Amino acid sequence: MTRPPFSTITGADPRVAGGRLIVDLDALAANYLELAERSTPAEAAAVVKADAYGLGAGPVVQTLSAVGCRRFFVALPEEGLAVREAAPEAEIYVFNGLFSPEAAAFYREGRLLPVLNSQSDLAIWEAHGWDDGEEPRPCALHLETGMNRLGLTAERTRVLAQENALTGALTPRLVISHLACADTPGHPMNRRQLESFQELCALFPDSESSLANSSGIFLDGAFLRDVTRPGIALYGGSPIAGPENPMRPVVTAEARIAQLRHVPAGQSVSYGATPVARDTLVAVASAGYADGYHRAASGAGVPLRQAVASGASGFVAGQRVPVIGRVTMDLTLFDVTALGPDTLQVGDFIELFGRNMPIDEVAAAAGTVSYELLTALGRRYERHYVHGEATA
Ligand SMILES: *Cc1c(COP(=O)(O)O)cnc(C)c1O
């Protein structure tokens, strides 16, 4: 596998883009290797749904393949076809199952493996699944153990195991379930789900099993099973509670400064007219909620957010700078008074999150999680895929 080229490969024209995303593929590879190590003796797969959490499935899958990842999970068949292009030999599972018999053609085209979640999925795959001669209708089975989102009930699973032992209609290569509270290690739900899963896995002695997402890898070894399924931790989101993130940051999002303006004490800023108490230097940055910088990250004293008092901060010229007033669709205001009048210029970049501004902190300030910041990034950034500290 060759490494993807070191260049801007997608996104907006860098001469005029409002912001840029820097995706550090070396950090991504290092995070995979770290998770693979922690998953041992299980094998670490990679969850690359939603365009690899917004980072771009092509370069992400190539990078992970190059360091030894050979199984991928996506949510939808078309995402699976994109992964197939980047990883011709990989095993690719599709979480959301089969909505209709027509879906089976996509699975055949991409040699994709459906995760069967329901009676209807089972029936469609039995009737329309692909067959490579040795293994009839290969698939994964999703067993419900407490999430109540997708998955076959315990009763249905028992019946299926008996039937399939007789007919061999399906080849369940893998059985999976999903943890509801893996980010809370002490939660009794984790143990309950593990026990139910162990019991149900015993019905499929020829299948591998998989339970742990990113956070699940950091629970005790019993959760590792045969295959782990990290997503967010690959991309630098913290898999554990608390300030110490064991993963390396992968994505840095930056917005260009469109204007610097002095707002005198007593005036106000942005929609809803947030009052400004002192003379303030404001950097107007060219990214807003349409670029995934959430409106709920708006500055202190903004009445639209009750839960977190302070709002988010950006990072520029070696310092944190708080958001001031409401985040708008295309623009966000930062209070850069502390930097003095001569530090910044129009066209400079303010970091929204990344190497200097931890993504989990920005997410918390917006009342959300790192997953939502990444998957909401949108199409208006120039995108740089880099290796290590290099910049394009
Ligand atoms: C998204 C997803 C994962 C990955 O979860 P992370 O918390 O991002 O590691 C694993 N398994 C299933 C079923 C998922 O939907």
PDBQT file of the ligand as one rigid body, heavy atoms in Angstrom, charges set to zero:
ROOT
HETATM    1  C1  LIG A 401     -20.077   3.957  15.573  1.00  0.00    +0.000 C 
HETATM    2  C2  LIG A 401     -19.973   2.587  16.099  1.00  0.00    +0.000 A 
HETATM    3  C3  LIG A 401     -18.759   2.102  16.623  1.00  0.00    +0.000 A 
HETATM    4  C4  LIG A 401     -17.560   3.001  16.865  1.00  0.00    +0.000 C 
HETATM    5  O1  LIG A 401     -17.778   3.705  18.070  1.00  0.00    +0.000 OA
HETATM    6  P1  LIG A 401     -16.720   4.731  18.680  1.00  0.00    +0.000 P 
HETATM    7  O2  LIG A 401     -17.333   5.137  19.967  1.00  0.00    +0.000 OA
HETATM    8  O3  LIG A 401     -16.595   5.846  17.700  1.00  0.00    +0.000 OA
HETATM    9  O4  LIG A 401     -15.441   4.005  18.856  1.00  0.00    +0.000 OA
HETATM   10  C5  LIG A 401     -18.677   0.763  16.962  1.00  0.00    +0.000 A 
HETATM   11  N1  LIG A 401     -19.755  -0.058  16.826  1.00  0.00    +0.000 NA
HETATM   12  C6  LIG A 401     -20.953   0.378  16.369  1.00  0.00    +0.000 A 
HETATM   13  C7  LIG A 401     -22.089  -0.569  16.265  1.00  0.00    +0.000 C 
HETATM   14  C8  LIG A 401     -21.109   1.719  15.998  1.00  0.00    +0.000 A 
HETATM   15  O5  LIG A 401     -22.289   2.157  15.569  1.00  0.00    +0.000 OA
ENDROOT
TORSDOF 0
